[in-house]
Amino acid sequence: MKPYRLNHPLKVEVSFKNIVDAELVSYLPGVERPSGRTVVFKAQDMTEASKFLQSALGMNTFPRNAADSEPKR
């Protein structure tokens, strides 16, 4: 079997449920926002694509308001 080879640059497209998440991620360098909930990033290799995904999806963990940061009882 031959190893699978990816064409470069890689196009990483992510669609979010919430438009606010797409807005936040669109501020990262090199990110385009073709529509309200979708962002696109062109990575030079898989390492750069992985770092983008880690950053973009990690931003989604911040609370948006005081009620979100309160512990659930």
Residue, then its C-alpha position, 0 to 999 in steps of 0.5 A: m500500500k502506498p501512503y496517502r498524500l495530501n495536496h498542499p495547501l490544505k483547506v480547512e473549513v469549519s461550520f459552527k452552530n453559533i454565529v458568535d463562535a465563527e465571529l471569534v475565530s475569524y479574528l485569527p490570522g489567515v482565517e476567512r469567513p465566507s458566510g455567517r457560521t463558516v470559517v476557512f483556513k488555508a494551511q501549508d501542512m497538516t501540522e499547521a491545520s492541526k494547530f488551527l483546529q486546536s486554536a479554533l475549537g479551544m476558543n469555543t470553551f470560554p464563557r460568553n457571559a456571567a451566567d455561563s461561568e456560574p457553577k451548575r447546581 
